[in-house]
Amino acid sequence: MDLVTTTYFPELEDIQKAASIIKEVSMVTPLMNSIRYSRKYDANILLKREDLQRVRSYKIRGAFNKISSLTEEELKRGVVCASAGNHAQGVAFACDHLGIEGTIYMPSVTPKQKVEQTQMFGGDHVKIILEGDTFDDSSKAAMQACRSEGKTFVHPFEDPKTIEGQGTIGLEIFKQADVPIDYIFVAIGGGGLASGLCGAMKALSPKTKIIGIEPKGAPSMLTSIQNNKNTEIFNIDKFIDGAAVQKVGDINFNICKEYLSDIYTVPEGLVCQTILDLYNRDAIVVEPAGALTLAALEAYKDKIKDKNVVCIVSGSNNDITRTAEIKERALLYADLKHYFIVRFPQRAGALKQFVGEVLGPNDDITHFEYSKKSSRENGPAVVGIELKDQNDLQPLIGRMKRLNFFGDYLNNKPDLFQFLV
């Protein structure tokens, strides 16, 4: 990448031009006050509802702006992209709207809902190819296809036109807010949205602090900033698929390193609890990446008190089949769900004793896996127990040990946990 590209910064004029281009497909999403979060943090918490876009994420902004900038010859040859879901839907919508052909590479682990939505938005104009386990795997395959087929790659975050399209969110926030904005919390995957936001707010509201939020299991931007160079992470937690990349863009790294006020990582379990709270208390459906910014507020509660704060709710493409995993991760994070290897005496009445004397009055068995495979004195079982109060854990373990049921505790043994549960 040449020096001109790596030193690129999104200018306000280019972001304003992008806004005029994307208005035919991108709605101006609401900037809504959250009564619950405002009361909880004694601040004016405003939600930028990008989950309400017609493709249910902000990605349509950058995708359409990029594709609209192509020449007639480039459009005729078609476009290719790689995405974990939301960028794919933006590209698919743009292809169908403009009547051009697109090939979309998605990780094989992409939630089925996102794959189906992408095909629905693209119709006959797009072909979907599932490739690899991560966005980075799909991206490599997509770029190889571009080189061999002469098509244009529509990057989800490292492209000036994509960044300028995402930066239009900053224009809208500035116009919609009737008070000066002290903080904007923005989720970071590859860094395209954060980069565009930095460009817009530097020109329109330079005193606004922009806080980048990443998943704790995929801290690519934080790691890069700490190392002072763009750094690839090889082992990431892909659960927050919309914000889990192994390496951020070089352009985006340079912009975020210079202009972000802070960057913070949020545990995946806390994100899951935030998703459940938004659904149960606010009737808002978000995907994991869409909950990142709100999940981070607790860590900044002292700084944001009495401040005007915008949280960008980046998307709502959540697959309902993931609900059980979301609840599980939330309970594990809250220390309310615990897994054990329990050694049951192989005698009549052992299970009755475990339920009657080991479990507390509010404890509930949610997982039980046992098979009598030998005539040994004790037979192991994998047991999951949900508590009402995290303080009930140690008394539970104490009763297991006293009555000789305790075998091992699995929550703090991730390799064994993943194998057995």
Residue, then its C-alpha position, 0 to 999 in steps of 0.5 A: m500500500d502506497l504512502v498516499t493511501t496509508t496517510y488518507f484521512p476522510e475529509l468532510e467534503d467527501i463525507q457530505k458527497a457520500a451522503s448525497i449519493i447514498k440517500e436513495v438507499s440509506m435512511v436517516t436513522p433515529l437518534m433516540n434517548s434511552i430512558r433506562y440507560s439515561r437513568k442508570y448512568d445519570a447521563n443523557i444516553l442517545l442511541k443511533r439506531e442503525d439497526l433500523q436500516r433496511v438491511r438492518s445495519y450501517k454497512i449499506r452506507g459504505a457499500f453503496n458509496k463504494i460501488s456507486s464510485l465505479t466506472e461503467e466498465e468496472l460495474k459491467r465486470g461485476v464486484v466481489c466482497a467478503s463479509a461475516g454478514n452485514h457488509a454482504q447484505g449491503v453489497a447484495f442490496a446495492c447489486d440488486h438496486l444497480g442491476i450489477e452482478g456480485t459474488i459474495y464470500m462469507p465464512s462457513v460459520t456465518p449464521k444461517q439468517k445472515v446468509e439467507q438475508t444476503q441472498m434475499f437482498g441480492g436476488d438473482h444478481v448475487k452468488i454466495i460462496l461460503e469459504g473458511d472459518t473467519f472473515d480473513d479466510s473469506s477475504k483472501a479467497a475473494m481477493q484471489a477471485c478478483r485477481s483471476e476474474g478482473k472484478t472489483f473488490v468492495h472492501p468492508f472497511e479499508d477503502p476511502k469510499t467505504i469509510e466516507g460512506q460510513g462517516t455519514i453517520g457522523l453527519e446525521i448525529f451532528k444534525q440530529a443532536d440538540v445538545p453538544i455531544d461529549y462522547i460517541f461510543v462506536a463498535i470496531g471490527g475492521g475500523g471503517l465506521a470508527s474511521g469515518l466517524c473520526g473524519a466527520m466529528k473532527a470537522l464538525s465537533p472536535k471536542t467530542k470524544i470517540i471511544g472505540i469498543e471491541p470484543k475482548g476475544a478479538p482485540s485487533m485494534l487495541t493490540s495494534i495500538q498497543n504495539n504501535k503497528n497494525t498487528e494480526i491476531f491469529n486466535i480470536d473468539k468469533f462469537i461477535d461475528g460482526a466485529a471479530v477480525q484478525k487484522v484491522g485495515d492499515i488505513n483504519f489503524n492509522i486513523c484510529k490510532e491518531y483520533l480515537s480518545d480511547i479503546y476498550t474491550v468488552p467480554e462476550g458474556l457481558v455483550c450477551q447479557t446486554i442483548l437479553d436486557l435490550y430485548n426484555r426491557d427495551a424491545i430492541v433486537v440487536e446482534p452481538a456487535g450491535a450491543l457492544t457500545l451499550a455493554a461498555l457504558e458500565a466501565y465509563k460510568d464515572k466519566i459519562k455522568d451528566k454528559n451527552v453520550v451517543c451509542i451507535v447500535s450498529g446492527s440487528n441481524n441476529d439469528i434466533t437459533r443463537t438465543a440459547e448460546i447467548k443466554e448460556r454465555a450471559l449466565l457463565y459471565a454472571d457466575l450463575k451457570h456452572y459445570f462440574i464433573v460429578r462422581f456418582p456412587q454407583r448405588a441406588g439412591a445416589l442421584k436422589q441424595f445429590v438432588g436432596e442433599v447437595l443442591g440448594p433450594n434455588d439450584d437447578i440442573t440444566h445439563f446432565e450427561y451420564s453413562k454407566k460404563s463399568s462396575r467401578e465404585n464411582g461413575p462420572a457425570v457432566v452436570g450443569i447447574e444454574l444458580k439464583d445467586q453467585n454466592d451460592l457457588q462455594p456452599l454448593i462445592g462444599r456440599m459436593k466435597r463433603l458428600n464425596f460427589f465432587g470430581d472437578y470444576l469445568n468453568n475455569k478449564p476452557d479446553l476441557f469445557q469445550f470438549l465435554v459441554 
